[in-house]
Amino acid sequence: MNNAMLLHRLASLRQVTQAASIHTHVKTIAQLSSKYEKDEAKENWLKEQGDGGSVKYTRNGSNPDLGQVTFHHKEKLNAFTGAMMHDFSLAVREAVKDERTRCVVVRGENGNFCSGGELNFVEKIASEEGSYVMNTVMMSSLKKLANSDKVSIAVLEGSTMGGASEIASACDIRVGFVQGKMGVCPGWGGGRFLVKTLGTARAMEYLSTAAVVGAEELHKVSKHAFVAAKRMVVNYSGKNRNPKEREEEERRIFMSVWGHADHKKSIHDIRENLIRAKKEKSHKK
Ligand SMILES: CC[C@@H](C(=O)O)C(=O)SCCNC(=O)CCNC(=O)[C@H](O)C(C)(C)COP(=O)(O)OP(=O)(O)OC[C@H]1O[C@@H](n2cnc3c(N)ncnc32)[C@H](O)[C@@H]1OP(=O)(O)O
């Protein structure tokens, strides 16, 4: 879809967009931010919610300039659990502090980058508290990676889906986003990187159409996701806003869609599809 067509569609949807009610969550964010004042408290909460997999920082033995952050969860294509988000924070901190290296390679084991959030975990934390903690921790890790003086390189092998696209975007690599299909919008702090890398029109197109569903179909699936995508792009393209306000707004936008009925239904449908695909595969054998 070209930009003119996209703008035309956006204009025709404006009425609905304006009518959709999205809560701002200001009060909730203030309460949660005092409950989880320390980074460690948020990271530990995530670890408690979902186990399985790990993320490790290592140095490349043959090339001392290279550090590497590796996702280990090969049986689920390196899908991120809460424990992995916890480890990712520690690994990124270690990587950006390592004075012996100039580059950080970010990759998944076994020839796959990452298939996004682990779906059981994603379903379990589909709440305001879950969205706040996950968003804050992952956004902080991605910011550290993006703002560090290391050159970060995402090795995009195999699957790169959902939140994994946000990690890849923080390393400045262009990838497709599937969040529209899930009835949400980027939840790991990736909105900023997408707008920075692609510009506003392309970012809107990617968020609303790039992946699997077109804008009109997406709007039927979840007008909330569509509206959130628009708000996220406007947030980073608007003038006269300071970076902190933008970051807070990105978090509010994400929290307004995470755990919504559309989102819960989408997680359920995606999991059902995976189970059905697995059964079909085993029948064919
Ligand atoms: C804020 C984060 C959040 C967001 O952005 O909104 C997310 O990231 S949500 C997750 C988004 N990701 C997805 O929707 C991807 C779901 N997975 C797939 O569509 C497919 O697995 C695939 C990535 C297209 C690969 O397909 P294929 O090559 O056919 O492999 P399998 O489907 O057989 O996968 C192997 C194995 O891995 C399990 N798996 C894969 N991804 C996930 C996941 N995200 N969470 C949990 N489990 C996952 C899959 O179920 C298979 O397991 P078994 O059936 O037990 O072998």
The ligand as a MOL file (V3000), in Angstrom:
LIG
                    3D

  0  0  0     0  0            999 V3000
M  V30 BEGIN CTAB
M  V30 COUNTS 56 58 0 0 0
M  V30 BEGIN ATOM
M  V30 1 C 4.9290 -7.5500 23.7510 0
M  V30 2 C 5.3460 -8.8820 23.2760 0
M  V30 3 C 4.3340 -9.5370 22.4270 0
M  V30 4 C 3.9160 -8.5420 21.3820 0
M  V30 5 O 4.6920 -8.1640 20.5170 0
M  V30 6 O 2.7870 -8.1640 21.4500 0
M  V30 7 C 4.8230 -10.7690 21.6770 0
M  V30 8 O 5.9000 -10.8800 21.1970 0
M  V30 9 S 3.6510 -11.9670 21.5900 0
M  V30 10 C 4.3030 -13.2760 20.6330 0
M  V30 11 C 4.3410 -12.9400 19.1540 0
M  V30 12 N 4.8160 -14.0940 18.4750 0
M  V30 13 C 4.0200 -14.9110 17.7680 0
M  V30 14 O 2.8240 -14.7080 17.6460 0
M  V30 15 C 4.7240 -16.1050 17.1390 0
M  V30 16 C 4.0010 -17.4020 17.4320 0
M  V30 17 N 4.6810 -18.5030 16.7040 0
M  V30 18 C 4.4600 -18.7680 15.3990 0
M  V30 19 O 3.6610 -18.1400 14.7270 0
M  V30 20 C 5.2620 -19.8960 14.8050 0
M  V30 21 O 5.7820 -20.6980 15.8350 0
M  V30 22 C 6.4430 -19.3850 13.9030 0
M  V30 23 C 7.3370 -18.3930 14.6360 0
M  V30 24 C 5.8670 -18.7430 12.6250 0
M  V30 25 C 7.3410 -20.5990 13.4790 0
M  V30 26 O 6.5580 -21.6250 12.9050 0
M  V30 27 P 7.2040 -23.0730 12.6490 0
M  V30 28 O 8.5190 -22.9250 11.9910 0
M  V30 29 O 6.1670 -23.9110 11.9760 0
M  V30 30 O 7.5230 -23.6580 14.1110 0
M  V30 31 P 6.4710 -24.1370 15.2360 0
M  V30 32 O 5.2450 -23.3180 15.1780 0
M  V30 33 O 6.3090 -25.6210 15.1280 0
M  V30 34 O 7.2810 -23.7500 16.5810 0
M  V30 35 C 8.1630 -24.6450 17.2270 0
M  V30 36 C 7.7750 -24.7390 18.6970 0
M  V30 37 O 7.9190 -23.4190 19.2780 0
M  V30 38 C 6.6940 -23.0270 19.8970 0
M  V30 39 N 6.5860 -21.5640 19.8110 0
M  V30 40 C 6.9160 -20.7800 18.7880 0
M  V30 41 N 6.7230 -19.4860 19.0910 0
M  V30 42 C 6.2490 -19.4560 20.3490 0
M  V30 43 C 5.8600 -18.4250 21.2400 0
M  V30 44 N 5.9300 -17.1230 20.8770 0
M  V30 45 N 5.4400 -18.7680 22.4720 0
M  V30 46 C 5.3500 -20.0550 22.8670 0
M  V30 47 N 5.7160 -21.1040 22.0550 0
M  V30 48 C 6.1600 -20.7960 20.8300 0
M  V30 49 C 5.6310 -23.7390 19.0850 0
M  V30 50 O 4.4170 -23.8280 19.8030 0
M  V30 51 C 6.3000 -25.0980 18.8850 0
M  V30 52 O 6.2040 -25.8260 20.0960 0
M  V30 53 P 5.7540 -27.3550 20.1060 0
M  V30 54 O 4.4470 -27.4100 19.3880 0
M  V30 55 O 5.6540 -27.7400 21.5470 0
M  V30 56 O 6.8190 -28.0930 19.3480 0
M  V30 END ATOM
M  V30 BEGIN BOND
M  V30 1 1 1 2
M  V30 2 1 2 3
M  V30 3 1 3 4
M  V30 4 1 3 7
M  V30 5 2 4 5
M  V30 6 1 4 6
M  V30 7 2 7 8
M  V30 8 1 7 9
M  V30 9 1 9 10
M  V30 10 1 10 11
M  V30 11 1 11 12
M  V30 12 1 12 13
M  V30 13 2 13 14
M  V30 14 1 13 15
M  V30 15 1 15 16
M  V30 16 1 16 17
M  V30 17 1 17 18
M  V30 18 2 18 19
M  V30 19 1 18 20
M  V30 20 1 20 21
M  V30 21 1 20 22
M  V30 22 1 22 23
M  V30 23 1 22 24
M  V30 24 1 22 25
M  V30 25 1 25 26
M  V30 26 1 26 27
M  V30 27 2 27 28
M  V30 28 1 27 29
M  V30 29 1 27 30
M  V30 30 1 30 31
M  V30 31 2 31 32
M  V30 32 1 31 33
M  V30 33 1 31 34
M  V30 34 1 34 35
M  V30 35 1 35 36
M  V30 36 1 36 37
M  V30 37 1 36 51
M  V30 38 1 37 38
M  V30 39 1 38 39
M  V30 40 1 38 49
M  V30 41 1 39 40
M  V30 42 1 39 48
M  V30 43 2 40 41
M  V30 44 1 41 42
M  V30 45 1 42 43
M  V30 46 2 42 48
M  V30 47 1 43 44
M  V30 48 2 43 45
M  V30 49 1 45 46
M  V30 50 2 46 47
M  V30 51 1 47 48
M  V30 52 1 49 50
M  V30 53 1 49 51
M  V30 54 1 51 52
M  V30 55 1 52 53
M  V30 56 2 53 54
M  V30 57 1 53 55
M  V30 58 1 53 56
M  V30 END BOND
M  V30 END CTAB
M  END
